[in-house]
């Protein structure tokens, strides 16, 4: 366990018995956090999470559970209604879907006008089919977003989970989906994230971007990876084709995401299993930063990485050449033939197609081209062509991620909260070391759950919520008190959330005008920041024949403690040997990093 690890966070205790907790929606208007689980929906007060939550019990009917068990399901408790979707519908209502004991079901929730209404209940008597909105199988991951009354979902739409699709339903428009059972479009995908990102000031150019991993078409070749990370997109105003691709996307494109490191031996290690994506907004809504979490697909080599992508690079790939299988080896090559007009992937009525009112007016040539060529030949590389965070040679993998922007004394920083498959959350910051390299620091590690479902960030309250099968827990983004009362300890921690205020290490807020605040995230140099506030060393006197407590746990992972023994003016580093029962001996060597 790394230095600075915390005690296990305590999960919330609810008055009902459930499992499979998912954090599904933060309601900024009403200050609520909506949680979905096995047959329950919960509304937590973000301002006071200890306040009694609002609860909805939404089970599958006894008849449906019986029918589900008759099909051979239910040995692992799947014959229940697992809530998988909560999306805002309007100011007063939410739309929610669950697996419905292998018969997906959706309905509306009345949440009232204001939080003070204390209202949270299902709309009586209303039920909607969840097919194409929520998976049948609770183990199948799905993604969904409601935009202007249309629900866009990456989901398995059949009982056997063999038909995975990007599906648009609701809103009075024709249902649209990806081409069915065409491995060139989707090949056993696992959907990870979905979000609308505008491409230009022209709203007809608005696109839906989605991130997934899928089985490689070339995985039988041996050298090719078995799994590939993808970014895909469609136009929001796509209505399908007139003759070909009827009720199918006519603007569907996808590209590969690359996240790799070059070893000292020159061998490239690629992280191909896309696990999570966090889209960080910027002042320009068209250009958010895309943080993607990957693991290695192999079972022998264990590793994880976080790569960051720019929307400009993603768009350049989609505006580039298409991929084409060609030649006697049937290998992927760049398509060099004529590109039809309008360019495949272009939105109708957009910047480049003002005269085309609908995708039904696309030429047959353009529609047939995209049906056969949904893949771009060039992959998307991360910023600086290298990962932001890498973990190799460790006994864990990252599984989930959120990113918070923090304003500190010396600038703005991105802090990553990375969940691991051993049930901890690592708080990581990456700093520029020199013009060509970065320095990655783990500020602390929190023990939370054995297995994660997801991590959710609530920035205004500076809280992190983590869910699992076992429950939900809340973790503060900062615990400045653990760094101690000394200026040097606080400075060495290099935590942008914390600064020394003249008396102790406390939460830093940019609006505070106290001149005594000391913080050095970039360098962590206590000699420069804390001159006059702390002695460089603490002297501990001992009496021969008695015992003296010597502190050995550093205040942060960036510091270690050095013990020096002084006698007759000579000083030397102490090497301690501790003897336990049964003659087991452990040697501890302490090397100097911090002097106080």
N, C-alpha and C positions, 0 to 999 in steps of 0.2 A: 504494500500500500504506500502510495507516495506521501511525502511530507506535506503536512497541511491538510490532510484528509479530515472530513468532518464526521461526526457521529451520524448514524442513520436518521434520516428525516422521518417524522411520524406521519402516517397517512391520516386523512380525515376519517372519522367514524360516522357512518350514517345509520339511521334507525331502521333500515331495511337491508335485506340480504340479496346482494347482486354480485356481478363480476364483469370483467371485460370493459373497464372504464375507458372512454374516449373523450378527449376534450375537443369539442366540435365547433364552438363559436364564442367569440367575445362580443358582447353587446355594449359598445361605448356609450350609446344614448342613455341606457338605463343602468349602466354600471354593473352588468351581470355577466357571469361566465356560465355558458350552457354546457352540460355534461351529459353524454349519452352512454348507456351501458346495457346490460342484459335486462330488458323489459322495464327499464326505468329511464326517465329524463329528470335532470336536476338543474335548478337555476341557483347559482351561488352569488352572493353579494360580494363584488370585488373590493368594496371599501371595508367590509367586515366579514371575512370568510367564516368566522365562528358564529355568525348569525344563522338562525335556523333556516335551512334552504327550502326553496319551493320544490315540490316533488310531484311528478306524474308517473303513475303506474300504467304501463302500456304493454300488457302481455298478449301473446298470441292466444287465440281461443283454444279451449280444450279439444274441440273437434279438429281444428287444424293441427294441433300437436299430435293427435292420434294418427291423422292422415300422414303426417311427416314421418312418424315412427314406422308406419306400415311400408314406407318406401325403403326402409333399411337405414335411414339416417337416425341420428339421435343418440348413438352410443357414447358420444363425447359431449352431450348436452346441446347439440346444435338446434334441436327442435324447440326453439324459443324465438322471441322477437328481439334481435340485437339491433340497437339503434346505430345507424351508420351515416345519417345525414341530418343536419340542422342548418337551415339557411334562412336569412331574413326575407320575408315576402313583401311586407309594407311596414308602416310605422307601428302597427298594432299586432301583426301576426308573423309567425314563423312557419316555415314548411319543413316537415320532418319525415324521414323514411326509415324503415327497419326491414330486416330480413324476413320477418313474419313466418318463422318456422318453415323456411324454404318456399315461401310464397310472398315476395316482397310487397310491402304495403306502405302507403304514405297518407299523411293527413296534415291539418293545420293546427297550430298552437296559438291561442289567444294570450298575448303577454301584456295587454293593456297599453294605455298611453304613456304612463309614467311608472317608475319603479315603486312609487308610493301606493299605486293601485294594488300592489301585492297580488297580481293576477298571473296565473300560469296554469293553463288547462287546455286539454284537447277540445277542438270544436266538436260538439256532440253530433253523432250520426253521420259524420263525413269520413269517407275512406276512399282512397284512390289507389289504383294499381301502381306498384313500385317497379314494375318491369322496365328495364332501361334506365333506372334511376339508382337502384340499389341492388347489390349482388344477392343471389339466393343463399350462397354459402358464407357464413360469418368469417371464415378463414380467408376469403378472397378480398384483397385490398381493392378499394374503389375510390375515385375522386369525383367531386361534383362542385358546380358553382351555378348560382342563379343570376342571370343577367337579363334585365328587362322582361321578366316573366318567363324566360326560356331557361330550362335546366339543361346544362351541358355536363355529361357524365362519362368518365372512363370506367367501364363496368363490364362484368360478365352478365349476359342477359338470358342465360338458359340454366335449367336445373342442374345439368351436368358440368357446368363451368367450362364449356369448350368454345363458346362464342364470345370473345372479348371484342369490345367495340368502343369507339368514341361516339356517343349518342346524344342527339338534341331532341328534347320533348317539350311539351307544354307551350303555353303562350299563344295558342291558336294557329301556330305555323305547322307546316308539314314536318313530320319526324324525319330526321336526317341521321345517317350513320356511315361508318366506314364500310368499305367493300367486304362482304361476308366471306369468311374462309379463304382469304387471299393473303398468303404469307408475305407477299411483297409489301403489303400495307402494315399489317400487324401480325407478329409471329409469337404467339403465347406471351403477350405483354403482361407486365406488372406495372400498374399505374401508380405514380408517386405524387405529382402535384399538377395543378391546373390554375391558370389565371389569365384574365383579360389584360392585354398590354397594347395600348394604341400605338400605331406606327407613324402617324402624322397628324396634322391639325384636321385633316379630312376624316370625319367619323366613319365614312364608308370603308376606310382602310383598316378599321379596328379588327384586331385578330385575337384569337384565343390560343395561347401557348400552353402546351402540356408536356410533362416530362415523364418518361417511363423507361423501363429496361425490357428487353425482349430477347428471345432465343435467336442466335445468329443463323442465317441461312447457310453459312459456310462452315458450321461447327464440326462437320464430319471430316474436314480436311486435316485435323490434327493440330496444325500451327495456329489456326484461327481461333479466336476466343469463342466460348460457348454462349456467352451473354454479351450484349452490347447496350450501352447507355444511349438514350435518344432524347432529342427535343423535337416536338412536332408542332404544327400549327394549322389552323383553318380560319377562314374569314367568318365573322359573326353573321354577315348577311348572305351567306351561301344558302341557296334554295335547292341545290341539286341540279342534275342535268335534265334536258328535255327528251332526248332519245336514248342516250347512254348515261350511265350513272344516275338513273332516276332514283330519287330519295337517297342518294349517296353524296358525300362531300365531293365537290369538284375543285376544291382548293387545298386538299390535304397534302402536306409535304412533311418530310421528316429528315433529320440529319443526326450524325453521330456526335456524341460528346466525348472528348478525349481528356483524361486526367492521368498523367504518368510521371515517373521519375527516372532519371538516368543514373545507374549505379556507378561506383568507382571503376568497375570492369567494363563500362560502356554499354551494358545491357539495359534495355528499357523495361521497366515494370509498369504495366498498365492496370489501373483500378477500373474495372468494367461494370461492377454491380452497383448501379445507382440505388441509393437507399433513401435519401431525403433531399429535398430542395427547399431553400428559404429565399424568398424574393424580397430584397431590401429596397424599399422605395427611396427615391432621391427627389430633389426639387423638380426634376424633369420627369413627369409621369411616363414619358415614352422610353426612358432609359434607367430602369431600376437595375441594381446589381443582382446577379443570380449566383447564389452560393449553393454548391452541390456536394453532397456527401457520398463517397464511394467506398466500397470494399473490394478486395480481390475475389475473383470467382473461384480460384483454386482452393483445394482443401489442404494442401501441404503448406503453402506460403500464406501467412496470416498478416493482413495489413489493411489500413484505412487511410483515406486522404480526403481533404476538402479542397476543391478548386472553385475559383471565382471567374465568372464569365460576364462579358459586357454584351448588352443588347446590340450594339453596333456590329460586333463580331458575329453574333447569331444571324442578324439580318444579312450581312455580307455573304454568309454561306448560302442562305436561302435565295439570294439574288445571283448566285454563281451557277456553275454548270451542274447538270443532272447526271445521275449515275445510270449506267446501262450495262446489262449483261450481254457479253458479246464474245465472238471468237470460238475456236475449237475447244478451248478449256472452259468456256462459259464463265469467264472471270468478269468482275466488276471493272468497268472502264468509264472514262468520261464520254458522255454523249456529245458527238460532234456534228450531228445532223442539224436540220433546220428546226428552230424553235418556233412553234405556232404562235399566232396572235389571238387573243391577248396572252402574254406570258403566263404559263401555268403557275398557279398560286396567287395570281393577282386578283384583288377583290373587285366585283362589279360595282360600277359607279364611283370608283375611287380616283385617286390622283392621276393614274395612267390610263383609266378606262372610263372617262366621264360620259361617254355615249352609250355604254352598255348598262342597262338598268337592272338586269338580273342575271344570275348564273345560268338560267335557262336559255339565255341569248348567247352564251359562249358557243364558238364554232365546234362542230363535231371533232375536228382535228385537235383542238385544244383539250377537249374533254377526254378523248381517247388517249392523248399523250400522257396526261396526268394519271390516268388509270394504270398505265404500264410503267410510269417513271415517278413514283412518289418520293424516291430517295435522292438526296443531293450527294455528289461525289466527294466533296471536301468535308472533313469533320470540323467541328468547332473546338478551337484550342482555348485554354484558359488564359487570363491576363498574365503576361510575362512568361507564358508557356510552361509554367510550373505550378505545383500545388501550393496552397497557402499553409496547410497543415498536413503533415505526414506522420503516420505511426506504422513502423514495421518492427518485426522481432519482438512483439509483445503478445501476451496471451489473451488479448481482447480485441474486439472490433467496435467501431462506432456504429450506432444504429439510428440516431436521431439528432437534430440540430436546430437551434435558433440563434439569431444574431441580434445583438443590441448595439445601438450607436450611443456612445458616451462622450460627453463634453468634459474635458479635463483642463487643468491649468495650461498645459502645453499643447493643446490641440484636441481634435476629435478622433476617437478610437472605435474600432469594431471589436466587441468582445463576443467570442463564440462560446455557446454552452452546448457541449457535445455529450450525448448519452452513449453509454457503452453497454455491451451485452453481458457485462458482469454486474450491472445494476448501479452504476455510478454516473454522475454528471461531472465532466471536467469543464472548468472555466478557463478559457484560453485566450490570450491576446498575442497578436503578431505585430512586431515592430520592425521598422527599417534598421538594419545593422550598418550597412554601407550602401553605396549606389547600386550594387549588384546582388545583395543578399538580404535575407530577412532573418529575424530572431523570433523564435516561437517560445512563449512562456506559458506554463500552466500555473495559474494563480492559486487555484485550489481544486479539490476534488470532493464531491459530496456523495455519500452512500445513500441511495434512494430505494430502488426496487431491484429484484432479481431480473425481471424481464420488462422492457418498456413497451408501451403502445405509442406514446408520443410525448413531446415536450411542447409547452405553450408559454409564450412570453407575454406578460402584461406590463408594459414599460412604464405607464404613468404611476402605477403603484410599486414599481421596481420589484416585481415578484415573478417567480418562475413556477409554473405548474407542471407536474409530471404525472402521467397516468400509466397504469399497468392493469393486468388481470386482477391484482390484489386490491387496488384502490387508487386514490388520488392524493397527492401531497403538494404542499406549497413550500418553496425555498426562496429565501431572499436573494436578490442579485448581489448583495454585498453584506458582509459581516465584519465591518471594520474593527470591531472590538477585539477580534482574535489576534490582531497584529500588535496588541499591547499598547502601552501608554507612551513609549519612547518615540521621539521623532525619527530616529534612525531606523527602527523596526518598521514604522509606517512607510517611510520612504523606500526601504528595500523591498517591500511587498510589491511595488510597482502596479498597484491596483487603481485604475482610473476612477473607480467609484469612491475612493477613500483619500483623505488628506489629513495631515496633522494640524490641529487647530490651536496649538499652543499649550494644550493640556493632555489631549489623547488623540488617537486615530479615530476619525469620525467620517460620516458620509459627506462627500463633497458635492456642493451645488454651485454652479457657475454664478448664480445671482448673489452669493455671499460675498460681502466686501471686506471681510476681516483680513488685514494685511499679514497676520501671522500664519496664514495657512501655507503649509509646505507639502509639495507633491512633485515627484520626478518620475513619470512613467517611462520616458524615453531611456534614461540612463540609470535610474535607481542609485544616485550618488548621494549618500547621507552626509559626506564630508562637506559638499557644496551647499546642500539644502539646510542642514541642521547645525551649522556652525554656531556655537554659543548656547545651543539648547540641550545638548547631551555630551557627556564625556565619552571618549572613544572606547574606554574599557570600564567594566565593572569589577571592582576589587572585592573579593570574598575572603574574609579572614576565618581561619579555622584553628581550633585548639587541639594539640596532640592528644590522641586517645579518644577524641569525641567524633561525632558524625556531623557532616555539613551537607545540606541539600545543594546540589549543582544542577542547574537547569540544562536539559539536553534536547528538548524538543524546540526546534526553531519556529519562529513566529510565522514564517511563510516559506514556500518551496524555493524562493530565491535566496534564502539565507541558510548558513549552517553555523554551528557554534564551535568555537575553538577554546579548549581549556589549556591554560598555561600555568605551570608550577614554578614559583620563584623562591629561591633559597640562596642566601648569601649573595644577592645581586645577580645570580644567574637564572635565566628563564629557559624552560624547555616545554615542548608539547607533551601533554600527558597521554599515554596509551593505556587504556583501562581494560582489564580482563575481569569479567563477571563470572563467578562460579555458581552453578545451579546444582540441584540435587542430582544424584546418579552420575556425578562426575562429568556432566555435560558442560563444556566451556564455550563461551562466545566472546570473541575479540571485537572491540569497537574502536575504530580509528576515526578521529575527528580532524578534518582538514580545514584550514582557515579560508573563510569567505567573508564572514561578518566579524567585525570587531566592535565591541560596545564598551 
